[in-house]
């Protein structure tokens, strides 16, 4: 035994064994007492017999009373040391009672009765040594009491036979005591092994079903508890609820204060949550900073069950009103909580947990960050579609499901000067998925980095291919770069290697950035732009006018182009306010030395007005929709042929000569 807990468990087992044998030893002692009284009665005074009987009954009566009190103590294992001391004292008293028998019941003139007394005491002593051998001190107290009082009497007043019997008695006690010690050692080892085995089983059970950090049920035990709740609710046709709780900004705590502070917070949160729920409810830790509560049998009425679940969630939220003491600092946090009701037999465990999670994420997205949200069936299809897309997106690039479309960009003569590369997702079963559905998911999951690198590589290869034909050699390709992609530490290296590997002319590549990217880490943005501009790559500021960039920021950025957002172009002909904004952007671009291009152009009137304002590059449906590569190259060929044909005026001048 090498721990305090193991030592206490061993002592508790020993004490339990000692008291468990008391009833049998008491009955045996009474039989021997009666036999002694009957045999020695003719030779011993009734007064002495009565006195010894009184001592005997007092000793064993105390033993019986002590045993009964021990059995009444429901937590006797916790008080094992105290009960052991009482047992030893009572055993010593009983040993003294038997030792007094060796004095008071000793017939001086009758060897046969002396022998009977010796044999009775030998039997009692031997049995007691074996029974009490598990605790050496108890055994010694009992046999010592007998020897202490009996042996002097036999030596001083006994015959040679009784003296010999006394010596044999001492030898017997010594031998049995030694045998008892061996038995005790074996018993202790067996008990220790059993305790260790039980502790190991408890540890295995603890590790298998409980969270090691908080002591709360883990996923496996939660699944079992949830199934039990389903069964009870189904049997009683009552509603239960699953509550998904997630701490807000937990990652920020780990990053700023370290993981030890995060662990302390989780432990304190677990304690508070346990205290605020009913005893029959389950609170489990799913991992990280996510907790799941299972409330069953709330009500047979759905509205009442929903209200009860809301009350429970409010109680859980209230435990966060007081700050947490973490190391030497006080820390405040609050959760977002999602609730999903269940009836027991109408949904699966996975469905209920997923819906509670969905509600929790909806709560996180709400204006009130620390909120409680009930799962809403109406929002499920959209959320399920997003989950599907998120899962499918992880394999789309590897499965070659992405396509590149090209939308032409034209000059004042409406002749092609380049194109913007636009990403499309052709899903094998869902069909063409719009970019506004999958791009935000790709950015949220980080898949946009790999996808963006693929788009860049395809664009560079296309530029290289076009460089071999006169009609396309001068075209520029604009590639959108997401903020996440641009912020990668190796972004400049990746772009440089991609351009060099393709062999394209970097002067034909334009990277489009968004305003949301440049308002953060401006110095880092400028450093990366300068490094790539040194290769010849140009940069455009996409969707200009709808962001938050200041004139000072624009002045510092080494841009080449501003792209006016389509939202300003849409009503430019009819809305003087939009027209004023566009004119301001064009003037700003010119003053900063940037070219300006307008996107979303759909009418000739818009082109005319933009040209009057000083904008001479355009992109929009008026010229072409985004097209797959073969169709785009076909449109370029048509435009080249149209340009090569002389106009009607040129044909007339050729016939009549110049005027």
C-alpha positions as CSV (number, residue, x, y, z in Angstrom):
1,X,0.0,0.0,0.0
2,X,1.6,3.2,-1.0
3,X,-1.1,5.8,-0.6
4,X,-3.1,7.2,2.3
5,X,-6.3,6.3,0.5
6,X,-5.2,2.7,0.1
7,X,-4.0,2.5,3.7
8,X,-7.4,3.8,5.0
9,X,-9.2,1.3,2.8
10,X,-7.1,-1.6,4.2
11,X,-7.8,-0.5,7.8
12,X,-11.5,-0.2,7.1
13,X,-11.5,-3.8,5.7
14,X,-9.6,-5.1,8.7
15,X,-12.0,-3.5,11.2
16,X,-15.0,-4.8,9.2
17,X,-13.6,-8.4,9.4
18,X,-13.0,-8.1,13.2
19,X,-16.5,-6.9,13.9
20,X,-18.1,-9.4,11.5
21,X,-16.7,-12.3,13.6
22,X,-18.0,-10.9,16.9
23,X,-21.4,-12.7,16.9
24,X,-19.9,-16.1,16.3
25,X,-17.1,-15.6,18.8
26,X,-19.6,-14.4,21.4
27,X,-21.7,-17.6,21.1
28,X,-18.6,-19.8,21.4
29,X,-17.5,-17.9,24.4
30,X,-20.9,-18.4,26.1
31,X,-20.7,-22.2,25.4
32,X,-17.2,-22.4,27.0
33,X,-18.4,-20.2,30.0
34,X,-21.3,-22.5,30.7
35,X,-19.2,-25.6,30.4
36,X,-16.6,-24.2,32.8
37,X,-19.3,-23.2,35.3
38,X,-20.8,-26.7,35.2
39,X,-17.6,-28.6,35.5
40,X,-15.9,-26.4,38.1
41,X,-19.1,-25.8,40.2
42,X,-18.5,-28.6,42.7
43,X,-15.0,-27.4,43.5
44,X,-15.5,-23.6,43.4
45,X,-17.4,-21.3,45.8
46,X,-20.7,-20.1,44.3
47,X,-19.7,-16.5,45.3
48,X,-16.5,-16.8,43.2
49,X,-18.4,-18.4,40.3
50,X,-21.0,-15.5,40.5
51,X,-18.2,-12.9,40.6
52,X,-16.4,-14.4,37.5
53,X,-19.7,-14.7,35.7
54,X,-20.4,-11.1,36.3
55,X,-17.0,-10.0,35.0
56,X,-17.5,-12.3,31.9
57,X,-20.9,-11.0,31.1
58,X,-19.8,-7.4,31.5
59,X,-16.9,-7.9,29.2
60,X,-18.9,-9.7,26.5
61,X,-21.9,-7.5,27.0
62,X,-19.7,-4.5,26.2
63,X,-18.4,-6.4,23.2
64,X,-22.0,-7.0,22.0
65,X,-23.1,-3.4,22.5
66,X,-20.0,-2.2,20.7
67,X,-20.7,-4.4,17.7
68,X,-24.3,-3.1,17.5
69,X,-23.1,0.5,17.6
70,X,-20.6,-0.3,14.8
71,X,-23.3,-1.8,12.6
72,X,-25.5,1.3,13.2
73,X,-22.8,3.7,12.0
74,X,-23.6,4.1,8.3
75,X,-20.2,5.7,7.7
76,X,-18.1,3.4,9.9
77,X,-15.5,3.1,7.1
78,X,-14.7,6.8,7.6
79,X,-14.3,6.2,11.4
80,X,-12.4,3.0,11.1
81,X,-9.5,4.1,13.3
82,X,-11.8,5.0,16.2
83,X,-13.7,1.7,15.9
84,X,-10.4,-0.2,15.8
85,X,-9.3,1.3,19.1
86,X,-12.6,0.5,20.8
87,X,-12.4,-3.1,19.5
88,X,-8.9,-3.5,20.9
89,X,-9.9,-2.2,24.3
90,X,-12.9,-4.5,24.5
91,X,-10.8,-7.5,23.3
92,X,-8.3,-6.8,26.0
93,X,-11.1,-6.7,28.6
94,X,-12.4,-10.1,27.3
95,X,-8.9,-11.5,27.6
96,X,-8.6,-10.3,31.2
97,X,-12.0,-12.0,31.9
98,X,-10.7,-15.3,30.7
99,X,-7.4,-14.7,32.5
100,X,-9.4,-14.3,35.7
101,X,-11.0,-17.7,35.1
102,X,-7.5,-19.1,35.3
103,X,-7.3,-17.6,38.8
104,X,-10.8,-17.8,40.2
105,X,-11.9,-21.1,38.7
106,X,-8.6,-22.9,39.5
107,X,-9.1,-26.0,41.8
108,X,-5.9,-26.4,43.8
109,X,-6.5,-30.1,44.8
110,X,-7.9,-31.6,41.6
111,X,-5.5,-32.2,38.7
112,X,-8.3,-33.3,36.4
113,X,-10.2,-30.1,36.8
114,X,-7.0,-28.1,36.4
115,X,-6.4,-29.9,33.1
116,X,-10.0,-29.1,32.0
117,X,-9.5,-25.4,32.8
118,X,-6.2,-25.4,30.9
119,X,-7.8,-27.1,27.9
120,X,-10.7,-24.6,27.9
121,X,-8.4,-21.6,28.1
122,X,-6.1,-23.1,25.4
123,X,-9.2,-23.6,23.1
124,X,-10.4,-20.0,23.7
125,X,-6.9,-18.5,23.3
126,X,-6.1,-20.5,20.1
127,X,-9.4,-19.6,18.5
128,X,-9.1,-16.0,19.4
129,X,-5.5,-15.8,18.1
130,X,-6.6,-17.1,14.7
131,X,-9.7,-15.0,14.5
132,X,-7.9,-11.8,15.6
133,X,-4.7,-12.5,13.7
134,X,-5.6,-9.9,11.0
135,X,-4.7,-7.3,13.7
136,X,-1.6,-8.4,15.7
137,X,-2.2,-6.0,18.6
138,X,-5.8,-7.2,19.1
139,X,-4.6,-10.8,19.2
140,X,-1.8,-10.0,21.7
141,X,-4.2,-8.1,24.0
142,X,-6.5,-11.1,24.2
143,X,-3.9,-13.9,24.7
144,X,-1.8,-11.6,26.9
145,X,-4.7,-11.1,29.3
146,X,-5.1,-14.8,29.7
147,X,-1.4,-15.5,30.1
148,X,-0.9,-12.6,32.5
149,X,-3.4,-13.8,35.0
150,X,-3.5,-17.6,34.5
151,X,0.2,-18.6,34.3
152,X,1.3,-17.3,37.7
153,X,-1.6,-19.2,39.4
154,X,-0.7,-22.4,37.7
155,X,3.0,-22.1,38.5
156,X,2.5,-21.2,42.1
157,X,-0.4,-23.5,43.2
158,X,-0.6,-26.2,40.5
159,X,0.7,-29.8,40.5
160,X,3.5,-31.0,38.3
161,X,1.0,-32.0,35.8
162,X,-0.8,-28.6,35.7
163,X,2.6,-26.9,35.6
164,X,3.6,-28.9,32.6
165,X,0.2,-28.1,31.0
166,X,0.9,-24.4,31.7
167,X,4.3,-24.6,29.9
168,X,2.6,-26.4,27.0
169,X,0.0,-23.7,27.0
170,X,2.7,-21.0,26.6
171,X,4.4,-22.9,23.8
172,X,1.0,-23.4,22.1
173,X,0.2,-19.7,22.4
174,X,3.6,-18.7,20.9
175,X,3.2,-21.2,18.1
176,X,-0.3,-20.3,17.2
177,X,0.7,-16.6,17.4
178,X,3.4,-17.2,14.9
179,X,1.1,-19.1,12.6
180,X,-1.4,-16.3,13.1
181,X,1.1,-13.7,11.9
182,X,1.7,-15.7,8.7
183,X,-2.0,-15.9,8.2
184,X,-2.4,-12.2,8.9
185,X,0.3,-11.3,6.4
186,X,-1.4,-13.5,3.8
187,X,-4.8,-12.0,4.6
188,X,-3.5,-8.4,4.4
189,X,-1.8,-9.1,1.0
190,X,-5.0,-10.5,-0.3
191,X,-7.0,-7.6,1.0
192,X,-4.5,-5.2,-0.4
193,X,-4.6,-6.8,-3.8
194,X,-8.4,-6.8,-3.8
195,X,-8.5,-3.1,-2.8
196,X,-5.9,-2.3,-5.5
197,X,-8.0,-4.2,-8.0
198,X,-11.1,-2.3,-6.9
199,X,-9.3,1.0,-7.1
200,X,-8.0,0.1,-10.5
201,X,-11.5,-0.7,-11.7
202,X,-12.7,2.5,-10.2
203,X,-10.0,4.4,-12.0
204,X,-10.8,2.6,-15.3
205,X,-14.5,3.4,-14.8
206,X,-13.6,7.0,-13.9
207,X,-11.5,7.4,-17.0
208,X,-14.0,5.7,-19.2
209,X,-17.1,7.6,-18.1
210,X,-15.9,10.9,-16.5
211,X,-14.0,13.9,-17.7
212,X,-10.6,13.9,-16.0
213,X,-10.5,17.7,-15.6
214,X,-13.9,18.6,-14.2
215,X,-15.1,15.2,-12.9
216,X,-18.3,15.6,-14.9
217,X,-19.8,12.8,-17.1
218,X,-18.0,12.6,-20.4
219,X,-19.5,11.9,-23.9
220,X,-19.9,8.1,-23.2
221,X,-21.8,8.5,-20.0
222,X,-23.8,11.4,-21.4
223,X,-25.0,9.1,-24.2
224,X,-26.1,6.6,-21.6
225,X,-27.9,9.2,-19.5
226,X,-29.6,10.7,-22.6
227,X,-30.9,7.3,-23.6
228,X,-32.3,6.8,-20.1
229,X,-34.0,10.2,-20.4
230,X,-35.4,9.3,-23.8
231,X,-36.9,6.1,-22.3
232,X,-38.4,7.8,-19.3
233,X,-39.9,10.6,-21.4
234,X,-41.3,8.1,-24.0
235,X,-42.8,6.0,-21.2
236,X,-44.5,9.0,-19.6
237,X,-45.1,10.9,-22.8
238,X,-43.4,14.0,-21.3
239,X,-40.9,16.4,-22.8
240,X,-37.2,16.7,-21.9
241,X,-34.6,19.1,-23.1
242,X,-30.9,19.1,-24.1
243,X,-29.1,22.4,-23.3
244,X,-25.8,23.1,-25.2
245,X,-23.6,25.6,-23.4
246,X,-20.4,27.2,-24.8
247,X,-18.2,29.8,-23.1
248,X,-17.6,33.0,-25.0
249,X,-14.0,34.0,-25.7
250,X,-12.6,31.0,-24.0
251,X,-9.7,30.9,-26.5
252,X,-8.9,34.5,-25.6
253,X,-8.4,33.4,-22.0
254,X,-6.1,30.5,-22.9
255,X,-4.1,32.8,-25.2
256,X,-3.7,35.6,-22.7
257,X,-3.5,33.8,-19.3
258,X,-2.4,30.3,-20.3
259,X,-4.0,26.9,-20.3
260,X,-3.8,26.5,-16.5
261,X,-6.1,29.5,-16.1
262,X,-8.4,27.9,-18.7
263,X,-8.5,24.7,-16.8
264,X,-9.2,26.4,-13.5
265,X,-12.1,28.2,-15.2
266,X,-13.6,25.0,-16.5
267,X,-13.4,23.4,-13.1
268,X,-15.1,26.3,-11.4
269,X,-17.8,26.4,-14.1
270,X,-18.5,22.7,-13.7
271,X,-19.0,23.1,-9.9
272,X,-21.4,26.0,-10.4
273,X,-23.4,24.3,-13.1
274,X,-23.8,21.1,-10.9
275,X,-25.2,23.2,-8.1
276,X,-27.8,25.0,-10.1
277,X,-29.5,21.9,-11.7
278,X,-31.8,19.3,-10.2
279,X,-30.3,16.1,-8.8
280,X,-31.8,14.0,-11.5
281,X,-30.5,16.2,-14.3
282,X,-27.1,15.5,-15.9
283,X,-24.5,18.1,-16.7
284,X,-21.6,16.7,-18.9
285,X,-18.5,18.2,-20.5
286,X,-18.3,17.4,-24.2
287,X,-14.8,18.7,-24.6
288,X,-13.1,22.1,-24.8
289,X,-15.4,24.7,-23.3
290,X,-18.7,23.0,-24.3
291,X,-21.1,21.6,-21.7
292,X,-24.3,19.6,-22.2
293,X,-27.2,19.5,-19.8
294,X,-29.9,16.8,-20.0
295,X,-33.3,17.7,-18.3
296,X,-35.9,15.0,-18.5
297,X,-39.6,14.8,-17.6
298,X,-40.2,18.6,-17.7
299,X,-43.8,18.5,-18.6
300,X,-46.4,16.7,-20.8
301,X,-47.2,20.0,-22.3
302,X,-44.7,21.3,-24.9
303,X,-45.1,25.0,-24.0
304,X,-44.7,24.3,-20.3
305,X,-41.6,22.1,-21.0
306,X,-40.1,24.9,-23.1
307,X,-40.7,27.4,-20.4
308,X,-39.1,25.1,-17.8
309,X,-36.1,24.6,-20.0
310,X,-35.8,28.4,-20.4
311,X,-35.9,28.7,-16.6
312,X,-33.2,26.1,-16.2
313,X,-31.1,27.9,-18.9
314,X,-31.6,31.2,-17.1
315,X,-30.3,29.5,-13.9
316,X,-27.3,28.3,-15.7
317,X,-26.7,31.7,-17.1
318,X,-27.1,33.3,-13.6
319,X,-24.1,31.4,-12.1
320,X,-21.9,33.4,-14.3
321,X,-23.0,36.7,-12.7
322,X,-20.2,36.5,-10.2
323,X,-16.6,36.7,-11.4
324,X,-14.3,33.6,-11.2
325,X,-11.1,33.7,-9.2
326,X,-8.3,32.4,-11.4
327,X,-4.9,32.4,-9.8
328,X,-4.4,36.0,-8.7
329,X,-7.0,37.6,-11.0
330,X,-10.8,37.9,-11.2
331,X,-12.2,36.9,-14.5
332,X,-15.7,37.4,-15.9
333,X,-17.2,35.3,-18.7
334,X,-20.7,34.2,-19.9
335,X,-22.0,31.5,-22.1
336,X,-24.3,31.1,-25.1
337,X,-26.9,28.5,-24.5
338,X,-28.9,26.5,-27.1
339,X,-32.0,24.4,-26.2
340,X,-33.7,21.5,-28.0
341,X,-36.8,19.8,-26.6
342,X,-37.3,16.1,-27.1
343,X,-40.3,13.7,-26.5
344,X,-38.2,10.6,-26.3
345,X,-39.3,8.4,-29.2
346,X,-39.5,11.0,-31.9
347,X,-35.8,11.7,-32.6
348,X,-32.4,10.2,-32.3
349,X,-29.7,11.2,-29.8
350,X,-27.5,12.6,-32.6
351,X,-30.3,14.8,-33.9
352,X,-31.1,16.2,-30.5
353,X,-27.4,17.1,-29.8
354,X,-27.0,18.6,-33.2
355,X,-30.1,20.7,-32.9
356,X,-29.0,22.0,-29.4
357,X,-25.7,22.8,-31.0
358,X,-27.4,24.6,-33.8
359,X,-29.4,26.7,-31.4
360,X,-26.3,27.5,-29.4
361,X,-24.5,28.7,-32.5
362,X,-27.5,30.8,-33.3
363,X,-27.3,32.3,-29.9
364,X,-23.6,33.1,-30.5
365,X,-24.5,35.0,-33.7
366,X,-27.3,37.0,-32.1
367,X,-26.8,40.7,-31.2
368,X,-26.8,39.7,-27.5
369,X,-23.7,37.5,-27.4
370,X,-24.6,36.0,-24.0
371,X,-28.0,34.7,-25.0
372,X,-30.3,31.7,-24.8
373,X,-31.8,30.4,-28.0
374,X,-34.5,27.7,-28.5
375,X,-34.0,25.5,-31.6
376,X,-36.3,26.6,-34.4
377,X,-37.4,24.0,-37.0
378,X,-37.8,26.8,-39.6
379,X,-34.1,27.6,-39.7
380,X,-33.0,23.9,-39.9
381,X,-33.0,23.5,-43.7
382,X,-30.6,26.5,-44.2
383,X,-28.4,25.4,-41.4
384,X,-28.4,21.8,-42.6
385,X,-27.5,23.0,-46.1
386,X,-24.6,25.0,-44.7
387,X,-23.4,22.0,-42.8
388,X,-23.6,19.9,-46.0
389,X,-21.6,22.5,-48.0
390,X,-19.0,22.7,-45.2
391,X,-18.5,19.0,-45.3
392,X,-18.5,18.7,-49.1
393,X,-16.2,21.7,-49.5
394,X,-13.4,19.9,-47.8
395,X,-13.3,17.4,-50.7
396,X,-14.3,19.7,-53.6
397,X,-10.7,20.8,-54.6
398,X,-9.4,17.3,-54.6
399,X,-12.4,16.1,-56.6
400,X,-11.8,18.8,-59.3
401,X,-15.2,20.3,-58.8
402,X,-14.1,23.9,-59.1
403,X,-14.3,25.8,-62.3
404,X,-12.9,29.2,-63.4
405,X,-15.2,31.6,-65.2
406,X,-13.9,34.8,-66.9
407,X,-15.7,38.2,-67.1
408,X,-14.2,40.5,-69.6
409,X,-12.9,44.0,-68.8
410,X,-13.0,46.6,-71.6
411,X,-11.6,50.0,-72.4
412,X,-13.3,53.2,-73.6
413,X,-13.7,51.6,-77.1
414,X,-15.3,48.6,-75.4
415,X,-12.4,46.4,-76.5
416,X,-11.1,43.6,-74.2
417,X,-8.2,44.6,-72.0
418,X,-8.4,41.8,-69.6
419,X,-10.7,39.7,-67.4
420,X,-11.5,39.0,-63.8
421,X,-11.2,35.3,-62.8
422,X,-14.3,34.1,-60.9
423,X,-14.6,30.9,-59.0
424,X,-17.5,28.5,-59.5
425,X,-18.3,25.2,-57.7
426,X,-19.9,22.5,-59.9
427,X,-21.2,20.0,-57.3
428,X,-22.0,16.5,-58.8
429,X,-25.4,16.3,-57.1
430,X,-26.2,19.9,-55.9
431,X,-25.4,21.5,-59.2
432,X,-23.8,24.9,-59.6
433,X,-23.3,26.5,-56.2
434,X,-23.2,30.3,-56.1
435,X,-20.0,31.9,-54.7
436,X,-21.9,33.8,-52.1
437,X,-22.9,30.5,-50.5
438,X,-19.6,28.7,-50.4
439,X,-16.9,31.5,-50.3
440,X,-17.9,32.5,-46.7
441,X,-17.8,28.9,-45.6
442,X,-14.4,28.4,-47.2
443,X,-13.2,31.5,-45.3
444,X,-14.7,30.3,-42.0
445,X,-13.1,26.8,-42.4
446,X,-9.8,28.0,-43.8
447,X,-10.3,26.1,-47.0
448,X,-10.0,29.4,-48.9
449,X,-6.2,29.3,-48.5
450,X,-5.8,26.1,-50.6
451,X,-8.6,27.1,-53.0
452,X,-7.0,30.6,-53.5
453,X,-3.6,29.0,-54.3
454,X,-5.3,26.8,-56.9
455,X,-7.0,29.7,-58.5
456,X,-3.8,31.7,-58.6
457,X,-1.9,28.8,-60.2
458,X,-4.6,28.3,-62.8
459,X,-4.6,32.0,-63.7
460,X,-0.8,32.1,-64.1
461,X,-0.9,29.0,-66.3
462,X,-3.6,30.7,-68.4
463,X,-1.6,33.9,-68.8
464,X,1.4,31.8,-70.0
465,X,-0.8,30.0,-72.5
466,X,-2.3,33.3,-73.8
467,X,1.2,34.8,-74.2
468,X,1.7,32.6,-77.3
469,X,-1.2,34.2,-79.2
470,X,-1.2,37.8,-80.4
471,X,-4.9,38.3,-79.7
472,X,-4.5,37.4,-76.0
473,X,-0.8,38.2,-75.2
474,X,-1.7,41.7,-73.9
475,X,-4.6,40.7,-71.7
476,X,-4.5,41.1,-67.9
477,X,-6.0,38.7,-65.4
478,X,-7.4,40.0,-62.1
479,X,-7.5,37.4,-59.3
480,X,-9.3,38.0,-56.0
481,X,-7.3,37.4,-52.8
482,X,-9.1,36.8,-49.6
483,X,-8.0,38.4,-46.4
484,X,-7.2,35.0,-44.8
485,X,-5.1,34.0,-47.8
486,X,-3.2,37.3,-47.9
487,X,-2.5,37.1,-44.1
488,X,-0.7,33.8,-44.4
489,X,3.0,34.3,-43.4
490,X,4.2,32.6,-46.7
491,X,1.8,34.5,-49.0
492,X,4.6,36.4,-50.8
493,X,6.7,33.3,-51.2
494,X,3.7,31.2,-52.5
495,X,2.8,33.9,-55.1
496,X,6.4,34.3,-56.2
497,X,6.9,30.6,-56.6
498,X,3.6,30.1,-58.4
499,X,4.4,32.9,-60.9
500,X,7.9,31.7,-61.5
501,X,6.8,28.0,-61.9
502,X,4.2,29.0,-64.6
503,X,6.6,31.2,-66.6
504,X,3.9,33.8,-67.1
505,X,4.6,37.6,-67.3
506,X,3.9,38.9,-63.8
507,X,3.0,42.3,-65.3
508,X,-0.2,40.7,-66.7
509,X,-1.3,39.6,-63.2
510,X,-3.4,41.8,-61.0
511,X,-4.3,40.8,-57.4
512,X,-7.6,42.3,-56.1
513,X,-7.7,43.1,-52.4
514,X,-10.7,44.1,-50.3
515,X,-10.9,47.1,-48.0
516,X,-11.5,44.9,-45.0
517,X,-8.0,43.5,-45.4
518,X,-6.1,46.7,-45.6
519,X,-7.6,48.5,-42.5
520,X,-5.7,46.0,-40.3
521,X,-1.9,45.6,-40.1
522,X,-1.3,48.3,-42.6
523,X,2.4,48.1,-42.5
524,X,2.4,44.4,-43.1
525,X,0.0,44.8,-46.0
526,X,2.3,47.5,-47.6
527,X,5.4,45.3,-47.1
528,X,3.8,42.4,-48.9
529,X,2.4,44.6,-51.7
530,X,5.8,46.2,-52.3
531,X,7.5,42.8,-52.4
532,X,5.2,41.5,-55.1
533,X,5.1,44.7,-57.0
534,X,8.9,44.3,-57.4
535,X,8.1,41.3,-59.5
536,X,5.8,43.3,-61.7
537,X,2.4,42.3,-60.2
538,X,-0.2,45.0,-59.9
539,X,-2.8,45.5,-57.2
540,X,-6.4,46.6,-57.3
541,X,-8.7,47.7,-54.4
542,X,-11.9,45.7,-55.0
543,X,-15.4,47.0,-54.1
544,X,-14.1,50.4,-53.3
545,X,-16.5,52.8,-51.6
546,X,-18.3,50.3,-49.3
547,X,-15.4,49.8,-46.8
548,X,-13.8,51.8,-44.1
549,X,-10.5,52.9,-45.6
550,X,-9.5,56.4,-45.0
551,X,-7.8,58.8,-47.4
552,X,-4.6,58.5,-45.3
553,X,-4.6,54.7,-45.7
554,X,-5.2,55.0,-49.5
555,X,-2.4,57.5,-49.8
556,X,0.1,55.1,-48.2
557,X,-1.0,52.0,-50.1
558,X,1.0,51.3,-53.3
559,X,-2.1,50.4,-55.4
560,X,-2.4,50.5,-59.1
561,X,-6.2,50.5,-59.5
562,X,-9.5,51.3,-57.7
563,X,-12.6,49.2,-58.6
564,X,-15.8,51.1,-58.0
565,X,-18.4,48.8,-56.4
566,X,-21.4,47.8,-58.4
567,X,-23.8,49.2,-55.7
568,X,-22.8,52.7,-56.8
569,X,-23.0,52.0,-60.5
570,X,-26.5,50.5,-60.4
571,X,-28.4,53.8,-60.0
572,X,-25.8,56.2,-61.2
573,X,-28.0,57.4,-64.1
574,X,-31.0,58.2,-61.9
575,X,-29.4,58.9,-58.4
576,X,-27.4,62.1,-58.2
577,X,-26.0,61.0,-54.8
578,X,-24.5,57.9,-56.3
579,X,-23.3,59.9,-59.2
580,X,-21.5,62.3,-56.8
581,X,-19.9,59.4,-55.0
582,X,-18.6,57.8,-58.2
583,X,-17.3,61.2,-59.4
584,X,-15.5,61.6,-56.1
585,X,-13.9,58.1,-56.4
586,X,-12.8,58.8,-59.9
587,X,-11.2,62.1,-59.0
588,X,-9.6,60.5,-55.9
589,X,-8.1,57.7,-58.1
590,X,-6.7,60.2,-60.6
591,X,-5.2,62.3,-57.8
592,X,-3.5,59.3,-56.2
593,X,-2.2,58.1,-59.6
594,X,-4.5,55.0,-59.8
595,X,-6.5,53.8,-62.7
596,X,-10.2,53.4,-62.1
597,X,-12.5,50.6,-63.3
598,X,-16.3,50.4,-62.8
599,X,-17.9,47.0,-62.3
600,X,-21.6,46.1,-62.6
601,X,-22.1,48.1,-65.8
602,X,-25.3,47.0,-67.5
603,X,-26.5,50.0,-69.6
604,X,-25.0,52.1,-72.3
605,X,-26.1,55.2,-70.4
606,X,-23.9,54.2,-67.5
607,X,-20.9,53.9,-69.8
608,X,-21.6,57.3,-71.3
609,X,-21.9,59.0,-67.9
610,X,-18.8,57.2,-66.5
611,X,-16.8,58.3,-69.5
612,X,-17.9,61.9,-69.0
613,X,-16.7,61.6,-65.4
614,X,-13.3,60.3,-66.5
615,X,-13.6,56.6,-66.0
616,X,-12.6,54.6,-69.1
617,X,-12.5,51.0,-68.0
618,X,-15.6,48.8,-67.4
619,X,-16.8,45.4,-66.4
620,X,-20.4,44.1,-66.4
621,X,-23.2,42.3,-68.1
622,X,-23.4,45.0,-70.8
623,X,-20.2,43.5,-72.3
624,X,-20.4,39.9,-71.1
625,X,-21.5,37.7,-68.3
626,X,-18.9,35.5,-66.6
627,X,-18.1,32.7,-69.1
628,X,-16.3,29.4,-68.9
629,X,-12.9,29.5,-70.6
630,X,-14.0,28.1,-74.1
631,X,-16.9,30.5,-74.4
632,X,-14.7,33.4,-73.1
633,X,-12.0,32.7,-75.7
634,X,-14.7,32.4,-78.3
635,X,-16.0,35.9,-77.4
636,X,-12.5,37.3,-77.6
637,X,-12.1,35.9,-81.1
638,X,-15.4,37.5,-82.2
639,X,-14.3,40.8,-80.7
640,X,-11.0,40.6,-82.6
641,X,-12.7,39.8,-85.9
642,X,-15.2,42.7,-85.4
643,X,-12.3,45.0,-84.7
644,X,-10.4,43.9,-87.9
645,X,-13.4,44.6,-90.1
646,X,-13.6,48.3,-91.4
647,X,-16.5,50.3,-90.4
648,X,-19.0,51.7,-92.9
649,X,-17.3,55.1,-92.6
650,X,-13.9,53.6,-93.3
651,X,-15.3,51.8,-96.4
652,X,-16.7,55.0,-97.8
653,X,-13.4,56.9,-97.1
654,X,-11.5,54.1,-98.9
655,X,-13.8,54.6,-102.0
656,X,-14.0,58.4,-102.1
657,X,-10.7,59.3,-100.4
658,X,-10.3,61.6,-97.5
659,X,-12.5,64.6,-97.3
